[in-house]
Structure formats: structure tokens, C-alpha cells
């Protein structure tokens, strides 16, 4: 088993159990305690757990922070990104909105898009657009993940596979210009991958804090993304690297 796969499984375990021991992980994966300790160090560096004597516990504040807490992180940047993203939506489009704080903000800017069809896994998006008679709103259904108030699981993936959208507005925990897009929670990976398959164009919404990082589970390579909307605080070398991958980069400006 590759180290990345083993680390993803450890992250899955700790997300479910909230605590793990080195001894149990050694037995489960048939590797040495030094190997497990390196794995735990890597996951701690990514903010997914806190190592303890003989094991580790989940870093709840990082991995499963409540939506309201995450929404307060870079709020001005997220609002600026949402405004630019809304300009990419045309009346009559069919779009998929992923679950995330920035995609939730995007939904607030869609009320003037006549004839729009929105497919979403996000309960926040459903609440925002549910009363708009000009928008056809489709919920995937599935198991509700409490940390994000979003639908995950095989039912959500199956529902998404039935649609073809003009555009997907995708959320991710981390973006590495060389290795691709990552998410901190393995439960959401299958849904995000199916969203990408179901859309003609994938538009990633990510503020500057997400770049130059990796997380537990890989969503996709960068070539799955057609456009990235981010803010002007992104390091200047990142847009250059992204354009080398033939990805359109749109920089959102903060309003004074």
C-alpha cells in the first residue's frame, strides 16, 4: 500500500473514531511504528489531527469546523470571488453548485438569472434559492454530512450521474499546482469527482489561503479544471503555474 493511500485511510479512521493509537494502526496496516509515526506527523502537519502519547486525536477545529466558523475565514475575499463567479453564469444555464462557504455566497448572486437550473448538494444553497420561482432547483439527496450540511454518499453520486451541466462551481480544501486538488474529508471525494464528470466546464472557487497546500484525499488533477476564480492576494507565481496548465485564472478585486 502506498503511503498516501495509508494516510488517507488513517484520516478516514480518525474522522470516524476521533482517536487512534499507534499500536492499533501498526496492526491494521502491518507496518512498523516508525512508519505510522511518520504518517501521523504528516497528517498533523496538514492540520487533520493532533498527535498524543501513543496515538492521535482528531483536530476538530480544522477538519470539521462548523460552517459559520469557516464562513468567517477570508469573508471579503470569498464575497469578491462569488461576485466574479456569478458573472460567469448566464440566464438559462444549468449549473452544479458544490457545498462550500464560497459557493453558498455565489448562490446569493444568482437571483437575477432567469431560467437557471441549479443542481446542488448544499443545504445552504437550497435554503438561499428555494423561494426563487425563476430558478429550477434540484437537490441530489443522500446522507447529510453535518460539518458542511451537504449530501454525500452513493445516492448523491448516482443522482449527479443523471445530469449534464454547463458548469460546475467546485470547492476544495487545498490546491497544489503540481499535484492537483485535495479535500480534507474523504466522504466528499466521490461526490466531487462525479460533479466533475457531469459538467462540461469546471470552475474552481478558492481564496488565496488554499494554494500551495495538500490535504488528505485527492479530488482530481489540475487538468480537470478549466477556470479558477481567486483573489488578488494569491502569490504571483501561482497564476503563472496555473496558466502553464492552460487554466484560465480570474482574480477578484475587493471593493473599497
N, C-alpha and C positions, 0 to 999 in steps of 0.2 A: 504494500500500500504506500502511495506517495505521501510525503509529509503534509502537503496541502490538503489532501483528502482526509487524513487522520485528524488534522487540526479542525477541519470543518465539522467532522463528527464529534469531536470534543466540544466544540462550540454549541452544537445541537444538544448534546447531553446536558451541558451546564445551563442552557436556556430552559430546558425542561425540568431539571432536578434542582437547579440553583446552587448545587455544591458537588464537587467531585474530589476524589482522593487519588494521589499518585499511584498507590498500590492497586486500586481498582482499575485504573486506566492501563497500567502495565499488563495486568492480567487480561483485560478486554482486548488489547491490541497486540499482545505478545511482543512487546518491545521493552527495552531497559528503562530504568527510572531516569537516567540521564536524558534519554530521548524525550520522555514525557515532560520532564522539567523544561527542556528547550521549547517544546510545544506550548507549554503554559506561559513561558516567558514571551513568546511571540504573540500569543493571544492577549496577554496583559499589555504589551506594547501597543496593540490595536484598540485597547480600551474595552475589551469584551469581558474581562474577568479581573479579579484581584487575587493574587497568589497568597496562600496561607501556609502555615507549617503543615506539610504533608498533603497539600492539595490546593484547591482554589474555590472561590465563591463567585457568583455572577456579579458583574458590575451593573446593577440595575439602572443606575442613573444614566449610564451611557447607552446600554443596549436597548432598554425598553422604557426610555423616558416617555412620560405622558405627552400626548400631542400638544397640549397647551404649553408645556415646558419647551419643547422643540420649536414651537412656533415663535417663541421669543428670541431664538438664536438668529442673528442677522435679519431682523424683520424688514428693514428698509431695503436691503439687497433683494430679499425674496419678493417684496412688492414690486420693485423695479423689474425683476425678471418676469414676474407674472404679467405685467403690462406689455412687455415686448412679446411674450409668448402669445397673448391674446391677439396681437396684430397679425399673427401667422394663421389665425383661424378665419375662414371665410363663411359667410352665410350658406347654409345648405350642406356643409361638410359633415362627415361622420368622423368623430374623434374618440380616442380612448384616453381617459384620464387615470393615471396611476394614483395610488394612495401616497400622499406626502403633504407636508406643510405648504410647499410652493405650488403644487398642483391644486390644492384647496384654495389658495389665493387666486390662482388663474380662473377658477370657476366663477368667482365674483365678477369677472370682467367679460363674461360670455352672454349676459342677459340681452344684449342688443344684436345677437347673431341669429337672425331669422332662419327658421328651417333647420337648425342644427340638431344633429343626433349625437348624444354623449353616452358612451359606454364606460362604466366605471366600477372599480372595486371599493371605492371610498365612501363610507357613510357620511363624511363631511361634505363631499361633493353632492351626494344625494340630498342632503338637507338644504344646501345652498340653492340647487337648481330645481328641487321638487315642485315648487309652486309656479314655475315659469311655463306657461302654456305654449310658448313659441318653440320650446325645446323638447325633443323626444328623448327621454331619459331611460336608460337601460341599466339595471343592476345585475351583476353576474351571479349573485348569490354565492353560497359557500360557507365555510367556517369563519366566524368573525375572530380576527386576531385583536385582542383587547388593546395592546400597546399602540396600534395605529388605527383602530376602528376600521379595519378593512377586511374584505373577503379573501381568503386563501384556500388552498386545497384543490383536490381533483375536480370538484364540481365547478369551481370558478374557472379552472383551466379549460374544462370541457365547454363551458358556456362561451368563453372567449374564442375558442377554436371555430365557432359557428359564424363569426363575423369577419368582415374585411373593412378596415377603416382607412380613411385618407391619411390620418396622422395619429401617432401615439405621443403623448406627453409623459415622459418617463422620469421617475425619481430613482436616485441611487445614493448609497451611503458614502462611497469613495470612488474616485476616478484616478487611475494610473495611466498616463499617456502611452506607456509601453504594454501594459498587461490587460487593460480594459476596465470594465465597470464591475463594481463589487457592492454587496449588500451585507449588513451585519447579521441579518436574521435569515436562516436557511428556509424557513417556512414560506417566504415570499418569492424565492427564486423561480420556481416553476411557473407561477403566475406572470411574473415579469417577462420570462422567456417566451411564454405564449402570447403575451401582448405584442412583443416584437414581431413574432411570426404573423400576427393578424393585422399588421398595419403596413401600408405602403411606404410610410416615412416615419422615422423615429426621431423625436426631438427631445433631447435631454435637458432638464431644468436643474441647474446646480449652482449654488453660490460658491465663491472662491475658496471657502474652507474645506470643500470636498475634494480638492485636487491634490495630486501628488501623494495620495494615500492608497492603501489597500485594506480590505476587510475580509471577513470570514469566507464568504462564498462568492464565486464569480458569476455575474449575470451573463455577460457576453463580451466578446472582443469589441474594440472600438469601431471596427468596420460595420457593426450593426447600427451605428448611429449616423444620421445624416446631418444633423444640426445640433449645436449646443448653445443654449442661452445661459449666460453667466453675467457676473458683474465686473466692473472696471478694476476691482481690487485683485483680480487674478494675476499672478506673476506673469510678466510679459513673455517669458519663454514658453508658457503653456499653450497659448493660442497658436504660436508658431509650430509647436509639435503637433497640435491637433490638425492644423491645416495641411501638414505633411501627410496626414492620414486622409486627406480630401474631405474633411469635415468642415462644414460651414460654422463659423463662430460669430455669435451676435452678443455684443457687450451692452448691458443695460446700464443706463446712467441714473444716478439717484437724483430725485427732484430736490431743489433747494428750498 
